[in-house]
Amino acid sequence: MTDTRIFIKQAFDAGSEFFSLLSANLLKNIFILKISKKSRKIFSARKNKKLEQDILKKMEELQFDDFHTCHSAVVVNQLIDNNISSKMSHIIGLYCGNLFLDNDFLFLPILVFDSKQYDYHSNFIDHAAKVFLKEIRHRYPDNKKSLMGQHFSDVDYEYLLRRAAKKYMMEIKFLINPLGNPTNDIYNAFSSISTMTYEGSDVKGRISLMSTGKALDECDVVFREPIFIADFRAVRKVLELCIDNNSLISDGDMIYGMTSRKIKKSYSVFFRLHNQWEIHQDSKILITVSMGLPVLYSDVLFENNIKANLSDRFEKYSDELVKIIKIACRSLKGALVVVSEEAKEECERLKGQGFDIDSVNTDPKIIKSFFNVDGAVFFSPDGKCHGFGMILDGIASEGGLSSRGARYNSALRYIKSRKKKVLAVVVSEDKIIDFIPLK
């Protein structure tokens, strides 16, 4: 096998490993087309006859001198986009800087992605694709140096992914605050803050990002001395102010104050779990960063987190219960779900403080309406609802957090007073989600 063929095969494997860090089913295919300038013949490790025929027809229009290289890339990329794209896939073809030449050949790296994920995360996937394609070009062996077939053996895929995420976050920072400090690494700042505790508690809260002028206008409380975003300990401390809908206000360089108002058309950073944060554009989750690495937000990732918490408490639980908790987590007004092996008995005991109902499997639309009523909604592990609007009791104890609000603390008191296995899922109005007891 020639060195070029080895390189192309290893590029396939490298791409699969790199993009699987973002999402297991994101990357559908990789093509590296090798086109002879002289014969116009197309070489590809994965054949697509229709694509090759269409490109061959267009080859007469291509110019292979250095000056027209980028133009050639655009023409071929348009052909690829028109002929491979479908409802199930999206093409990231060439970026001009990733087109490369080797003697008498033109090389065109092409990435094919799942269309649903690309449509949702297109901006970040573009950044990841650029970083990866640049790495492909950088590692292509020239005539003077052979890499003995080990072209990608030393690639640090996590480093490349972090680099793409940093560039993505810097782009967001520039969009909201073009006059800000371009050297402030907000990706590293938010990742560092997410690892910090305050008086033993993990970080919870939100930072809304906007231009400096708008930031000062939106603040209900203005700090006389703004806090540098790189002052991680100070930022972690003031995040304790973020109860209910409260949010810190920042331009990406400084924290100027806080507000309790909902801010429309803004980017927000949410801290939910230890060493995890999310960047939102209004209600859309752009990326989730876990353990310092970006991952694409997906329903699968969210569902696995719910299942992990349920499995930690109960030997068996129904798929219907997982769906119910997902509905609760999307409730606009927040929600409090209690899952208990004694749900029926508890609702009978608390019926003077809520609505006790027959244990039936209820339609999701009806379940959704229960979350509009203040109080807890009780379920047994089999997914049957036994009551809603329940006011929880329990004895006040250590471990409560005034910063987390009444819903969280009432659930904590109740859980600590129970002897049987029980799990509470607390969803605040600003979509911070807590599972109690904590894992």
N, C-alpha and C positions, 0 to 999 in steps of 0.2 A: 504493500500500500504506500502510495506517495505521501510526502510530507503534507501536501495540500489536502489530500483526502483525510489524513489523520486530523489535521487542524479542523476541518469542517465537522467531522464526527464529534470531536471534543467540544466544539462550539455548541453543538446541539445539547450535549450533556451538561455543559456549564450553564447554558440558558435555563434548562429545566431546573437545575439546583438553585440558581439565583432567584428565579421568579416564584418558585415554590415556597420561598421564605415569606413572600407576600400573600400568596393564596395558592392552595394545592391545584386548583383547576384554572388558573389564570392563563397560562401560556398554552396555546393549542398546537403551535408548530413554529419551526424556525427554518427559513430557507437562506442559504448563501449561494446566490447565483454567480457563476464564473462565466463571463462572456468573452469570447475571443474577439479581439479587435479585427483580426485579419479575416477569419472565416465566418464571423458572426454566429458561431455555434455556441449554444448555451449548455453549460455543465451544471448539474445540480444533484446533490445527494438524494433529494426527494423529487421525483418527477411530477410534473403537472403539464400534460400535453397541451391543453388549451392555453395555458399561460405562456408556454414556450412559443407556440405558433403565433400568438398575438404579439409577443415581444419581437420575434423574428421579422414580422411584417413592419414593425416600427423601427427596426435597427437601421434602416436606410436613412432615417432622419437624425440619427445620433452622430455626434462629433466626439472623437476620442482624444483630441489634443487636450492639454492641461487646462487651457482657457475655458473650454466648453464642458469640462467634467461635471460641474455642478448642474448645468442645464440637462445633461444626459441623465443624471440621477433623478431629476424631477420628472422627466418624460417617462422613464421606465417605472418609477414609483407610481405614477398615475395609472399605468397599464395594470400593475399588480393590484392596486386598490380596486380597479374596476372589475377585475377578473377573479380574484380570490375572495373578496369580501362577500359576506352573506349575513343573514340574520343572526347566525350563531358565532360569527367571528369578526374581528376588527383588525385591520392591518396597521402596524407601525412599520413603515418602510424605511426609507433612507432619511437621515439627517445629513446635510451636505458634508459636515466634518467627518462622517463615518464612511463615506465612499472612499475606496482605496484602490490603487493600481498596482499591478505587479507585472513588469515587462510588457507583454502583449495582451494582458487580461484586465478586465474591469470586474471588480467584485462588488456585489450588491447584497448586503445582509438585510433580511426581512424577518420581522416578528409578527406572528399571528396570535391575537388574544381573544378570549371569550368576550363577546360583545356586551353582555349585560354588565359584567364587572368593569369593562372599559368605559362604558357610557357613564357609570356612576363615579369612577375614580380616574377619569381620563387625564387630568392635569398631573397627578402624581405618577401615574404609569408612564406618561411621557418623560418625566424626569428620570425614572428608573431605566427606561429604555435607552435614553441618551447615554447614561453612565455605562450601561452594559455594552452598547454598540461601540462606544469609544474604547472600551477594554478589548473588544474583539480586534479592532483595528490596531491597537497598540501591540497586541501579542501575535499578530501575523508575522511569520518568519520571513526575513529578507534573504537575499542570496548570499550575504556575507556571514550569516549566523544561523545555524540550525539549532532548534530547541529540542532535538531528539524526540519529538513527539509529545513532550510534556508541556504543552502550551498553557494549560490552565491549572496545573497541579498545585500552584502556590497562590491561587487567587483567594483573597479574603472576601467572601461574598457578603458577610455581615458589614464589613467596612464599606463596600460599595453601596450597600443599601442605606446605611447611615449617611453616606455622602449625598445620595440622591434626596434623602429626606431633609437634610440640612439645606440644600439648594432650594427645595420646595418651600420650606418654611421661610427662608430669606426672601423668596419671591413674594410670598404672602405679606411679609413685613414691609417690603417695598411698596406693594399695592396700597396698603393702608396708610403708610407713612413714608413717602418718597424722600423726605428730608431727614430721615432718621439716621442713626449711626450704622453704617453697613457692616461693621466688624462685630456687632453684637450677635452672638450665636444663640438665638432663642430656642433652637432645638435642644441644645445641650442644657440650657437654663431650665426648661420645663422638665426635661428628663431628670436632672439633678434634684429639683424641687419635689418631684413625685416620689423620691426615695426617702424623704425626710419625715420624721415624726415630730409631734409637738406634745410634750407631756405624755408620751407613750401612745398617742393616737396617730393613725395614718392620715395623710392629707386628703381632704375633701373640699371641693369648691370650684369656683369658676373665675377666669380672668377674661374680660372682654377686650378685644383689640380694635383700635381705631386710630385715626389721625390725632395728633397732639391737640389741635384746636377743638375737635369734637370731644376728645377725652375730658377736657376741662369743663366743657358745657354739660356733659352727661353726669358729672359727679354730684351726688347728694351730699357727700362728705369729702372735702378736699384736704389732703395731707399738706401741711405747711412746707414740709420737706419731702419731696417725692422720693420714692424708694427705687434704687437701681434694680433692674430686673436680674442683674448678676449677683445681687446680695441675697443669695438663696435663703439664708436663715430668716432674714427680715420678711421676705415675701411669704415664706412658709408660715410665719407667725400671723401675719395679717389675713391670710386665707381663713383663719378661724372666724373672721367676720362674716364669712359666706354662708349664713344660715338661710333657709327658705330660698327666696329668689335673689338674695344679695350677690353682687358680683364686684370684683375689683376692676378698675378701669386702667388700661395701659395703652401706650402707643408702640409697644415692643421694646422700648428702651427703659421707660420708667413706669412705676405704679403711681398714679396721681390721686387716687381716692377710691371711693366705692359708691354704688348705687343699688337701690332696691327695685328700680324700674326695669322692665323688659326692653332691651335695645334691639331694634329692628335693623336688618341689613348690616350685620356685623359678623366678624369672626370671633369665636370664643374657644378658650382652652378649658376643658373639664378635667378635674382630677377626681377619680372615682375609687381606685384601689391602689394599694402600695405598688410603686414602681410602674404605674400605668397612667397615661393621659390621652386625651383625644382632642383633635382640632375640628371644630364645627364651622360651617358657613350657614348661619341661621340655624335651621333644624337638621341640616344635612351633615352627617359624619364624614369627614374627608379621609382621615387616617386615624388609626389607634396606634399608640406607641407603648409597647410592653417590654419591660426589661431592656430598655434602650433601643429596641428594634421596631421599625414601623411594620404594621400589618394592615391589610385592607379590612375595613370593618365588614363583617358579613353576618348574616343571620345564623350561620353554622357556628361561628365563634361565640356569639351571644348565647345560643342554645346550649352549647357545651358547658358554658359557665353555670347556667341554671341546673343542668343535670349533675354537675360536679357537687354543687351545694345540696341538692336533694339526696344524692347517693351517700353523702357524708352523714345524713340524719336517718334515712329510712332504707330498709332492705329492699322494698318494692315501692314503686310509684308509677302512675299511669302517664302515657304520652299526652293525654288530655290535660293533665295538671301542668305539664311543661307549656302547652299552648296557652293555658289560662294565665300563667305567670308572665308570659311574653305580652299578653294583652294588657296586663296590669302595668308593665314597664313602659307601655306606650300611652298610658292614661295622661291626658293633658293637665288634669288637676292633681296628679300624684295618686298614690294608692298605698294601702297597707293590706298585705295578704298574710294570713296565718295558716300554716299547714300543720295539722296535729292529728295524732292517732286517736285523740279524744275530741275531735271537732264536734261531733254530735252532742256529747255530754256537756262540753263547754258552752255551746250555743244555748242549750237548755238552761244552764246556770246563769248565763249573762243575758237572757232574753228580756229582762227588764231594762237593759241598756242597749238594745238593738232589736233586730228583726230575725227571729228564729224561723227557718223554713224547712220543709221536707227535704230529705237528702235525695235529690234527683240529679241526673246529668242534665245540665242546663245549656241552652243554646248560647254560643259565644257572644251574640249580640245582647242577650239578656245579662250575661255575666259582666259585660262591659258597662252596662248601666249601673250595676251595683257599686262600681268605683266612683260614681258621681255623688254618692252619699257618704258623709263623713263617718269615719270609723273603720274597723277591720272587717274584711271578708274572710270567712272561715272555710277551709277545705280539708277533707281527709286525703290521705295519699293516693286514693283511687280516683281523685279528681271530682268528687261529689261536693257540691256546695251545701253548707248547713246553716249559714246565717250571714247577714251583712249589716253594716252600720253599727257594729259592736264596739262599745267603749271598753277598752281593756283595763283590768285592774292589776294590782301588784304593789309590792312594797318598795318604796324608794331605796336605792342602794348605790354603792360606789360603782363607778364606771359610766354613769350618765354624762352626756356631753351637751351643754347648753347651746353650743354652736350648731347642733344637728337638728334642733327643733322638737316640738311636742310629739309629733308622729314617731320619730325615732326613739325618743326616750320612753314613751309609753310602751312601745314594743319591747324595748330592752327590759323594763321592769316586769312586764308580763312573762317574758321568756325565762327570766331568772327565778320566777316563782313557780314554774312548772316542773314536775318530776318526770313526766313522760316526754318522749321525743317530740320536739316541736321546732318549726322553722318560721321565721317572719321575714318577709320581703318588703322593705320600706322603699318607696319611690317618692322622692320629693318633686315639687313642681318644676324645678330646674333640671329634672331627670338624673339626679344623683341616686344611685341604687345601692342599698345596703342589704346584705343577707345577715340575719341575726339568729343564732349566735355566730360570731365571726369564726372563720375556719382557722 
